[in-house]
Amino acid sequence: MTKEIIIKIIVATLLLAYGIFSFVLRVKKYRKNFHNAIKEDLIDSFFFLPGIIFELLLILIGIAWLIYLLSHL
């Protein structure tokens, strides 16, 4: 039982870390040349906002899952 919870906590932490890491990289990529990136690459800019929403959703799921798992210890 405890081993399963520890594995789930590790997975939730990795999910949270992936969400934060990809969010930071995406914002850093578009921060300087946001308007030029929209003009040059329409497909990539089209997926910018859904990508941000997905990464924020990953962060929220990771936080919620960690709180849930830690409350059951």
C-alpha positions in Angstrom: 0.0 0.0 0.0 2.7 2.5 1.0 4.9 1.5 -2.0 2.0 2.2 -4.4 1.4 5.7 -2.9 5.1 6.5 -3.1 5.1 5.5 -6.8 2.0 7.6 -7.4 3.6 10.6 -5.7 6.6 10.3 -7.9 4.5 10.1 -11.0 2.5 13.2 -9.9 5.7 15.1 -9.2 7.0 14.2 -12.6 3.8 15.3 -14.2 4.0 18.6 -12.4 7.6 19.1 -13.3 6.9 18.4 -17.0 4.1 20.9 -17.0 6.2 23.6 -15.4 9.2 22.9 -17.6 7.3 22.9 -20.9 5.4 26.0 -19.8 8.6 27.9 -19.0 10.2 26.8 -22.3 7.1 27.8 -24.4 6.8 31.3 -22.7 10.6 31.9 -23.0 10.5 30.9 -26.7 7.7 33.4 -27.6 8.5 36.2 -25.1 10.9 38.1 -27.3 9.5 37.6 -30.8 5.9 36.9 -30.2 4.5 39.1 -33.1 7.2 37.9 -35.5 6.5 34.3 -34.6 2.8 34.8 -35.3 3.6 36.3 -38.8 6.2 33.7 -39.7 4.7 30.5 -38.5 0.9 30.5 -38.4 0.6 26.9 -37.4 2.9 27.1 -34.4 1.2 30.3 -33.2 -2.2 28.7 -33.6 -1.1 26.0 -31.2 0.5 28.5 -28.7 -2.6 29.2 -26.6 -3.9 25.6 -26.5 -0.4 24.5 -25.6 -0.3 27.0 -22.7 -3.7 25.9 -21.5 -2.7 22.2 -21.7 0.5 22.9 -19.7 -1.4 24.9 -17.1 -3.9 22.0 -16.9 -1.0 19.6 -16.3 0.3 21.8 -13.5 -3.1 21.9 -11.9 -3.6 18.2 -12.2 -0.2 17.5 -10.7 -0.8 19.8 -7.8 -4.3 18.4 -7.1 -3.0 14.8 -7.3 -0.1 15.5 -5.0 -2.5 17.1 -2.4 -4.9 14.2 -2.7 -2.1 11.6 -2.3 -0.4 13.4 0.6 -3.6 13.7 2.4 -4.0 9.9 2.4 -0.6 9.2 4.0 
